[in-house]
Amino acid sequence: MQYIYLHGFASGTKSAKAQAIGDRFAKIQTQLKIPDLNAGNFTQLTITRQINQVAAEFINHSAPVTLIGSSLGGLVAAHLGQQYPQVQRLILLAPAFGFLSHWLPKLGDDTVKRWQNEKYLTVYHYGEARSLPLSYDFVIDAQKYQENLLQRPIPTLILHGIEDDVIPITASRDFAKTRPLVKLITLESDHALANVTTEIWQEICLFCQLP
C-alpha cells in the first residue's frame, strides 16, 4: 500500500498537519509521500494540475494507494479516487467540498469581478509566508470539480471539526449522507484541526489497520 498526503490550498509540505502525520508514519516505519502541490508555481495552480501531479506518483505502480487529503487536498484526493482505480481508500481532513461556494463569497463580488478582469488576485500563501498572485484560471478550472461527480464507491474516512468556519461541517455531512462507504467523524475543533492530531492518528490507524 502506498500512502500519499495532499496538503491544502496555499499551504505546503511543511504544514503542521503534514509534519505531524508524517512523523507518525515514520515512527511505524511506513513511507508517507508528501508532494508539493504548488509545484513551484502557485500562480498557475489548478485542481487539474494537482490531480495530474499526484496521479503521476502511482499510475505506473501496481500497489494500491491510500490518499490522505487536507482541505483542498481532500477535494483533490476525492476526485483522484473517482478517476483512478489504484486509489483504494480515502482519508479526508476537513475536505473542501463546495470550495468556491464557500471561498468566493468571503472575497466579495467586487474582488471576484476585479480578479476576473485583471486575471490575477494576490493571495496570502501560508506555506511561503508571503503573498503571491493566483491566476483566475484556478476558478475556471475548479468549477469542473463538483461533488455530484464523485460516485465511485470507495471506503472513505472524513474527519471534520464542528467549529470549522472555512468549510462548514455541513459540507461533509451532505457528502456522507448519500454514500454508504463514507464514515464521518466529527471533532471538537476548527478547520486547522490542530488540537486533535492524536485523535486523527488513532482514526487513521483504525481505518487503515496500521500498528
C-alpha positions in Angstrom: 0.0 0.0 0.0 1.2 3.5 -0.9 0.3 6.4 1.3 0.3 9.9 -0.1 -0.6 13.1 1.8 -2.1 16.1 0.0 -1.8 19.4 1.7 -4.3 22.2 1.4 -4.7 25.4 -0.5 -1.9 28.0 -0.1 -0.1 25.5 2.1 2.8 23.3 1.7 4.8 20.2 2.6 5.9 21.7 5.9 2.4 22.4 7.2 1.7 21.4 10.8 -0.7 18.6 9.8 1.6 17.2 7.1 4.5 17.1 9.5 2.5 15.6 12.4 1.1 12.9 10.3 4.5 12.3 8.5 6.2 11.9 11.9 3.6 9.3 12.9 4.1 7.3 9.8 7.9 7.5 10.3 7.5 6.0 13.8 5.8 2.9 12.4 8.4 2.7 9.6 5.9 3.3 6.8 6.6 5.7 4.0 4.3 8.7 3.5 4.8 10.7 0.4 4.1 14.4 0.7 4.3 16.0 -2.7 4.5 19.8 -3.1 1.2 20.6 -4.8 2.4 24.1 -5.5 4.9 22.6 -8.0 7.0 25.7 -7.7 4.3 27.8 -9.4 1.4 28.7 -7.2 0.4 31.4 -9.6 -0.7 28.9 -12.2 -2.3 26.5 -9.7 -5.3 24.4 -10.8 -7.0 21.4 -9.4 -6.5 19.6 -12.7 -2.7 20.2 -12.4 -2.7 18.8 -8.9 -4.7 15.7 -9.9 -2.2 15.0 -12.8 0.8 15.6 -10.5 -0.4 13.2 -7.8 -1.5 10.6 -10.3 2.0 10.5 -11.7 3.1 9.3 -8.3 1.2 6.0 -8.7 -0.1 5.3 -12.1 3.0 3.2 -13.1 3.0 1.1 -9.9 0.8 -1.9 -9.0 0.5 -1.1 -5.3 -2.9 0.2 -4.2 -3.0 3.7 -2.8 -4.4 5.4 0.2 -4.7 9.2 -0.1 -4.8 11.5 2.9 -6.1 14.9 1.9 -6.4 18.1 3.9 -8.9 20.8 2.9 -8.4 21.4 -0.8 -6.1 18.4 -0.8 -9.1 16.4 0.4 -11.2 17.6 -2.6 -8.3 16.7 -4.9 -8.0 13.2 -3.3 -11.7 12.6 -3.7 -11.5 13.3 -7.5 -8.4 11.2 -7.8 -10.4 8.4 -6.2 -13.1 8.9 -8.7 -10.7 8.8 -11.7 -8.1 6.1 -10.7 -8.9 2.6 -9.5 -5.5 2.4 -7.9 -6.9 4.6 -5.1 -8.4 2.1 -2.7 -9.0 4.3 0.4 -9.5 8.0 1.2 -8.9 9.9 4.4 -10.2 13.4 4.1 -9.4 16.0 6.8 -11.9 18.9 6.6 -12.3 18.3 2.9 -13.1 21.4 0.8 -16.3 20.2 -0.7 -18.0 23.2 -2.3 -14.8 25.1 -2.1 -15.7 28.0 -4.4 -19.1 28.4 -2.9 -17.5 29.0 0.5 -14.5 31.0 -0.5 -15.7 33.4 -3.3 -18.5 34.9 -1.2 -15.9 35.8 1.5 -13.8 37.6 -1.1 -16.9 39.6 -2.2 -18.4 40.3 -5.6 -16.2 43.3 -6.3 -13.0 41.5 -5.6 -14.0 38.4 -7.7 -15.0 40.7 -10.6 -11.7 42.5 -10.4 -9.9 39.2 -10.3 -11.7 38.1 -13.4 -10.9 41.3 -15.2 -7.3 41.6 -14.1 -6.6 37.9 -14.3 -4.7 37.7 -11.0 -5.5 38.0 -7.4 -3.0 38.4 -4.6 -3.4 35.6 -2.0 -1.5 35.0 1.2 0.4 31.8 1.0 0.8 30.2 4.4 3.5 27.7 3.2 5.6 30.5 1.7 4.7 33.1 4.4 4.1 35.8 1.8 1.5 37.0 -0.7 1.5 35.6 -4.2 -0.6 36.2 -7.3 -3.1 33.5 -8.3 -4.5 33.3 -11.9 -8.3 33.4 -12.4 -7.8 30.1 -14.3 -7.9 28.5 -10.9 -11.6 29.4 -10.5 -12.5 28.4 -14.1 -10.8 25.0 -13.6 -12.3 24.4 -10.1 -15.8 24.9 -11.4 -15.4 21.5 -13.2 -14.9 19.6 -9.9 -18.4 19.2 -8.4 -19.3 16.7 -5.7 -22.1 15.1 -7.7 -19.4 13.7 -9.9 -18.0 11.6 -7.0 -20.0 8.4 -7.4 -17.3 5.7 -7.2 -17.9 3.5 -4.1 -14.6 3.8 -2.2 -14.0 3.4 1.6 -13.7 6.9 2.9 -13.0 8.3 6.3 -13.8 12.0 6.9 -12.6 13.9 9.9 -14.2 17.4 10.3 -14.3 19.9 13.1 -17.7 21.1 14.2 -16.3 24.7 14.7 -14.9 24.9 11.1 -15.7 28.4 9.7 -13.7 27.8 6.5 -15.5 24.7 5.2 -18.6 24.1 7.3 -19.2 20.6 8.6 -22.5 20.6 6.7 -20.4 20.1 3.5 -19.1 16.8 4.8 -22.4 15.8 6.3 -24.2 16.3 3.0 -21.4 14.3 1.2 -21.6 11.4 3.6 -25.4 11.3 3.7 -25.8 9.6 0.3 -22.6 7.5 0.2 -22.7 4.3 2.4 -19.0 3.7 2.3 -18.2 7.1 3.8 -17.7 7.4 7.5 -17.8 10.9 9.0 -16.3 11.6 12.4 -16.9 15.0 13.9 -14.3 16.6 16.2 -14.3 19.4 18.7 -12.0 21.6 16.5 -11.8 24.2 13.7 -10.5 24.0 10.2 -6.9 23.6 11.2 -7.7 20.5 13.4 -4.5 21.4 15.3 -5.8 20.3 18.7 -6.9 16.8 17.6 -3.9 15.4 15.9 -3.8 12.4 18.3 -7.5 11.6 17.6 -6.8 11.9 13.9 -3.9 9.5 14.1 -5.9 7.0 16.1 -8.7 7.0 13.5 -6.2 6.7 10.6 -4.7 3.6 12.3 -8.1 2.0 12.8 -9.2 2.8 9.3 -6.0 1.6 7.7 -5.3 -1.2 10.2 -1.9 0.2 10.9 0.1 -0.9 14.0 
